[in-house]
Amino acid sequence: MRLLLLFILLFPSISFAIDQNPMEFETPEQQERFWKLANELRCVVCQNQSVADSNAGIAQDVRDVVRDMILKGKTDDEIYEFLVERYSDYVLYNPPLKPKTYVLWIGPAILFFIALFGLLFAIRHHAKDTAKPETLTEEEQQKVQQALNNQ
């Protein structure tokens, strides 16, 4: 026992890696369904992490809710509906296409085309500036010629 306590004290990261709230299910199918749902749900406080991957407290709460609803016999649609009602469509990695989510679906395409037009404009503008060489005045041409002849 002392050796185990010494080991835990010397290597504290191992004690944190132990799952404090193990997911217990009645059947392997329930566990598989849980992980499928947890990977399809977005953590609402993390930067694009699934609920399954996040260590945030709210992600743990969502995992607990999903586990409890699975154990109560709720369907996937009922679980999704409950979570969307509570956290909005943002909680889904693939939100449905509806007026509230148009920005999520169309926004990246709009940003892409804005960037593309900006790039094309910059290239065209740069090409205009470099396309015509600057002509020298008569006086400047004479100075250049004199400099070349003096060498």
MARMAR-864340 format. One record per residue: x, y, z of N, C-alpha, C in turn. Coordinates in steps of 0.2 Angstrom, whole numbers, padded with zeros to 4 digits, always signed. Example, Ala and Ser with C-alpha at 12.3 -4.5 7.8 and 13.67 -1.06 7.14 Angstrom:
BEGIN
+0066-0028+0039+0062-0022+0039+0066-0016+0039;+0064-0011+0035+0068-0005+0036+0064+0000+0039;
This chain:
BEGIN
+0004-0006+0000+0000+0000+0000+0004+0006+0000;+0010+0006+0004+0014+0012+0004+0018+0013-0002;+0019+0007-0005+0023+0008-0012+0018+0011-0017;+0012+0009-0017+0007+0012-0022+0006+0020-0020;+0005+0022-0014+0005+0029-0012+0011+0032-0014;+0017+0030-0013+0023+0033-0015+0023+0034-0023;+0021+0029-0027+0020+0029-0034+0016+0035-0036;+0010+0035-0033+0005+0040-0035+0008+0047-0033;+0011+0048-0028+0014+0054-0026+0020+0056-0031;+0024+0052-0033+0029+0053-0037+0027+0054-0044;+0022+0051-0046+0019+0052-0053+0012+0055-0053;+0011+0061-0051+0004+0063-0051+0000+0063-0057;+0003+0064-0063+0000+0064-0069-0004+0058-0070;-0001+0052-0068-0005+0046-0069-0011+0046-0065;-0011+0049-0059-0018+0049-0055-0023+0053-0058;-0021+0058-0062-0026+0062-0066-0028+0059-0072;-0024+0054-0075-0027+0051-0081-0032+0045-0079;-0033+0043-0073-0038+0039-0071-0044+0042-0072;-0049+0039-0075-0056+0041-0076-0059+0042-0070;-0061+0048-0068-0065+0049-0062-0072+0047-0062;-0075+0046-0068-0082+0045-0069-0082+0040-0075;-0081+0033-0073-0081+0028-0079-0088+0027-0081;-0089+0027-0088-0095+0026-0091-0097+0018-0091;-0102+0017-0087-0104+0010-0086-0111+0009-0090;-0111+0004-0094-0117+0002-0098-0119-0005-0097;-0125-0006-0098-0128-0013-0098-0126-0018-0103;-0125-0015-0109-0123-0019-0115-0118-0015-0119;-0114-0019-0123-0109-0016-0127-0112-0011-0132;-0118-0013-0135-0121-0009-0140-0122-0002-0137;-0124-0002-0131-0126+0005-0127-0119+0009-0127;-0114+0006-0125-0107+0009-0125-0105+0012-0132;-0106+0007-0137-0104+0009-0144-0108+0015-0146;-0115+0015-0144-0119+0021-0146-0117+0027-0143;-0115+0026-0136-0113+0032-0132-0107+0036-0136;-0102+0032-0137-0096+0035-0140-0098+0038-0147;-0102+0034-0151-0104+0037-0158-0107+0044-0157;-0112+0045-0152-0115+0051-0150-0110+0056-0148;-0106+0054-0143-0101+0059-0140-0096+0062-0145;-0095+0058-0150-0090+0060-0156-0094+0065-0161;-0101+0064-0161-0104+0068-0165-0107+0075-0162;-0106+0076-0156-0108+0082-0152-0102+0086-0151;-0103+0093-0152-0097+0097-0151-0097+0100-0144;-0092+0101-0141-0091+0104-0134-0093+0111-0135;-0097+0114-0132-0099+0121-0133-0094+0126-0130;-0089+0124-0126-0084+0129-0124-0077+0128-0127;-0076+0122-0130-0070+0121-0133-0069+0123-0140;-0063+0124-0143-0062+0126-0149-0062+0119-0154;-0068+0118-0156-0069+0113-0161-0067+0106-0159;-0069+0104-0153-0068+0097-0150-0074+0094-0149;-0074+0087-0150-0080+0084-0148-0081+0083-0141;-0087+0081-0139-0088+0080-0132-0084+0074-0129;-0083+0069-0134-0079+0064-0132-0071+0065-0130;-0069+0070-0134-0062+0072-0133-0060+0078-0128;-0066+0081-0126-0065+0087-0122-0064+0085-0114;-0060+0089-0111-0059+0088-0104-0063+0093-0100;-0067+0098-0103-0070+0103-0100-0076+0100-0096;-0078+0104-0091-0083+0102-0086-0090+0101-0089;-0091+0106-0094-0098+0105-0097-0098+0099-0102;-0092+0097-0105-0092+0091-0109-0093+0085-0105;-0091+0085-0099-0092+0079-0094-0099+0079-0092;-0102+0085-0091-0110+0085-0090-0114+0083-0096;-0112+0084-0102-0115+0082-0108-0114+0074-0109;-0108+0072-0107-0107+0065-0107-0112+0061-0102;-0112+0064-0096-0117+0061-0091-0124+0061-0093;-0126+0067-0096-0133+0067-0099-0134+0062-0104;-0130+0061-0109-0131+0056-0114-0131+0049-0112;-0126+0048-0107-0126+0041-0104-0133+0040-0100;-0135+0045-0096-0141+0043-0093-0147+0042-0097;-0147+0046-0103-0153+0046-0108-0153+0039-0111;-0147+0037-0113-0146+0030-0116-0148+0025-0111;-0146+0025-0105-0149+0020-0100-0156+0020-0099;-0159+0026-0100-0167+0027-0099-0170+0025-0106;-0166+0023-0111-0170+0020-0117-0172+0025-0122;-0169+0031-0121-0170+0037-0126-0167+0035-0133;-0170+0038-0138-0168+0037-0145-0162+0042-0146;-0158+0041-0151-0153+0046-0153-0157+0053-0155;-0162+0053-0158-0166+0059-0160-0168+0063-0154;-0171+0059-0149-0173+0062-0143-0167+0065-0139;-0161+0062-0139-0155+0065-0136-0153+0071-0140;-0153+0071-0146-0151+0077-0150-0156+0082-0149;-0162+0081-0149-0167+0086-0148-0166+0089-0141;-0165+0085-0136-0164+0088-0129-0158+0093-0129;-0152+0091-0132-0146+0094-0132-0147+0101-0136;-0150+0100-0142-0151+0106-0146-0155+0111-0143;-0160+0109-0139-0165+0113-0136-0161+0117-0130;-0156+0113-0127-0152+0116-0122-0147+0121-0124;-0143+0118-0129-0137+0122-0131-0137+0125-0138;-0142+0124-0142-0143+0127-0149-0140+0122-0154;-0141+0123-0160-0138+0119-0165-0131+0119-0165;-0127+0123-0162-0120+0123-0162-0117+0117-0159;-0121+0113-0155-0119+0107-0151-0118+0102-0156;-0121+0102-0162-0121+0097-0167-0115+0099-0172;-0111+0094-0174-0106+0095-0179-0109+0096-0186;-0115+0093-0187-0118+0094-0194-0125+0097-0192;-0125+0103-0191-0132+0106-0190-0137+0106-0196;-0143+0105-0195-0148+0105-0200-0148+0112-0204;-0150+0111-0210-0150+0117-0214-0157+0121-0213;-0157+0126-0210-0163+0130-0209-0161+0137-0208;-0165+0142-0208-0164+0149-0208-0159+0151-0203;-0159+0148-0197-0155+0150-0191-0148+0148-0192;-0147+0143-0197-0140+0140-0198-0137+0141-0205;-0140+0146-0208-0138+0147-0215-0131+0150-0215;-0129+0154-0210-0123+0157-0209-0117+0151-0208;-0119+0146-0204-0115+0141-0203-0113+0137-0210;-0118+0136-0214-0117+0132-0220-0115+0137-0226;-0117+0143-0226-0115+0147-0232-0109+0151-0230;-0108+0153-0224-0103+0158-0222-0096+0156-0225;-0094+0150-0224-0087+0148-0226-0086+0149-0234;-0091+0148-0238-0091+0149-0245-0091+0156-0247;-0094+0160-0243-0094+0167-0244-0087+0170-0242;-0084+0168-0237-0077+0170-0235-0072+0168-0240;-0073+0162-0243-0069+0159-0248-0069+0164-0254;-0075+0165-0257-0075+0170-0263-0073+0177-0261;-0074+0179-0255-0071+0186-0254-0064+0186-0254;-0061+0181-0251-0053+0180-0251-0051+0179-0258;-0054+0175-0262-0052+0174-0269-0053+0180-0273;-0058+0184-0273-0059+0190-0276-0053+0195-0274;-0052+0195-0268-0047+0200-0265-0040+0198-0268;-0038+0191-0268-0032+0189-0271-0032+0191-0278;-0037+0190-0282-0037+0192-0289-0036+0199-0290;-0039+0203-0286-0039+0210-0287-0031+0212-0285;-0028+0209-0280-0021+0211-0278-0017+0209-0284;-0018+0203-0287-0013+0201-0292-0014+0206-0298;-0020+0207-0300-0021+0212-0306-0018+0219-0304;-0019+0221-0298-0017+0228-0297-0009+0228-0297;-0006+0222-0294+0001+0222-0295+0004+0221-0302;+0000+0217-0306+0002+0216-0313+0002+0223-0317;-0003+0227-0315-0003+0234-0319+0003+0238-0317;+0005+0238-0310+0010+0242-0308+0017+0240-0311;+0018+0233-0312+0024+0231-0315+0024+0230-0322;+0018+0231-0325+0018+0229-0333+0021+0235-0337;+0020+0241-0335+0024+0246-0339+0030+0249-0336;+0035+0248-0339+0041+0251-0336+0041+0259-0337;+0044+0262-0332+0044+0269-0331+0049+0272-0337;+0047+0276-0341+0051+0279-0346+0055+0285-0343;+0061+0286-0346+0066+0291-0343+0065+0297-0348;+0065+0303-0344+0065+0309-0348+0072+0310-0352;+0072+0314-0357+0077+0315-0362+0084+0317-0357;+0083+0321-0352+0089+0323-0348+0091+0317-0345;+0087+0313-0342+0089+0307-0338+0092+0302-0343;+0090+0301-0349+0093+0297-0354+0100+0299-0355;+0101+0306-0356+0108+0308-0357+0113+0307-0351;+0110+0308-0345+0114+0306-0339+0117+0299-0339;+0112+0295-0340+0113+0287-0340+0119+0286-0346;+0118+0289-0352+0123+0288-0357+0129+0290-0355;+0130+0296-0352+0136+0299-0350+0139+0294-0345;+0136+0292-0340+0138+0287-0335+0141+0281-0338;+0138+0278-0343+0140+0272-0346+0146+0274-0350;+0147+0279-0353+0153+0281-0357+0159+0282-0353;+0158+0285-0347+0163+0286-0342+0166+0280-0339;+0163+0275-0340+0166+0269-0337+0171+0266-0341;
